[in-house]
Amino acid sequence: MPMPSVHSAVPSSSRSRVDLHMHSTFSDGSLSVPELVARVADTGVEVMALTDHDNTAGVEMAAREAKRHGLRLISGVEISSVWEEQGIHIVGLAMDIAHPALQGGLERIVRLRDERALEIARRLHGQGLAGAREGARAIAGSPLVGRAHFAQWLVQAGHCQDTQEAFQRYLGRGKPAYVPSDWIPMVEAVGWIRSAGGEAVLAHPGRYKLSGARLTRLLEDFRAAGGVGLEICSGSQAAADREHLGRLALRLGMAGSVGSDFHGPHLGHAEIGQLLPLPDGVEAIWDRLGVTVATPFPSH
């Protein structure tokens, strides 16, 4: 589910030619792949990754569109996982998207999502709200149905005034239709990415609101599992997190990534490429991937 943006401290003039985290209508983004790639080209970003949630269905189309616009596309995905009962998102980059370990794992997540969606719909039906599953799937346009889609359906069906009310009355923790996520362990998700020849990056670590000690432990466990990087500059975490995350990356020998987490215009997220530069001394994940960017942060 898209989260409220905390990117307001990032000046609109702060631009990056690399953006390795964004979403299309193949998950919870509002733009189709062709629309998204065209917008990327318009922003001046040169290297992009499409990182839809738990599926790579749009990557081949994105590669064709990127080539048409003269952009470099790095294959990507954002995998839902869990670490110590904390939901954690992992961005996989530069993978063989056809690799059976990766696709088998993602299919497993789709099954878990579908089981959760069925239970949410069952509980909503118990509240006298019939048709939730079909309505949410129609909104999602794919089998990847989440609480955000149910919230939108509740609004469209006239049961709630807005999605905030939908979560407060039905879908939030402790509410009648709340069903906890049953995601796979973080170490497994990293393993799928590595098996497919890719690199694993911890998505928006500042968004998890962990204590300093727990965040450090998460990063240490992530690195031990084979993770190599973290999003230091993200459109869905506070700009003030940049320096602290940069210090952690240097201390742990991890690469830094940048990603707007763009879901669509007018959704309160950072614009594509609206990103601060990596702190001095932090290795860029694209360098580790062998992707050359002459001036990744032209406004600095």
HELIX and SHEET records of a PDB file:
HELIX    1   1 HIS A    7  ALA A    9  5                                   3    
HELIX    2   2 VAL A   33  THR A   43  1                                  11    
HELIX    3   3 VAL A   59  ARG A   68  1                                  10    
HELIX    4   4 PRO A  100  GLY A  126  1                                  27    
HELIX    5   5 ALA A  132  ALA A  140  1                                   9    
HELIX    6   6 ARG A  147  GLN A  156  1                                  10    
HELIX    7   7 THR A  163  ALA A  166  1                                   4    
HELIX    8   8 PHE A  167  LEU A  171  3                                   5    
HELIX    9   9 MET A  186  SER A  195  1                                  10    
HELIX   10  10 PRO A  205  TYR A  208  5                                   4    
HELIX   11  11 GLY A  212  ALA A  225  1                                  14    
HELIX   12  12 ASP A  241  LEU A  252  1                                  12    
HELIX   13  13 ILE A  285  ARG A  288  1                                   4    
SHEET    1   A 3 VAL A  18  ASP A  19  0                                        
SHEET    2   A 3 VAL A  47  ALA A  49  1                                        
SHEET    3   A 3 ARG A  72  ILE A  74  1                                        
SHEET    1   B 6 ILE A 184  PRO A 185  0                                        
SHEET    2   B 6 GLY A  76  TRP A  83  1                                        
SHEET    3   B 6 GLN A  86  LEU A  93 -1                                        
SHEET    4   B 6 GLU A 199  LEU A 202 -1                                        
SHEET    5   B 6 GLY A 229  SER A 234  1                                        
SHEET    6   B 6 ALA A 255  GLY A 259  1                                        
END                                                                             
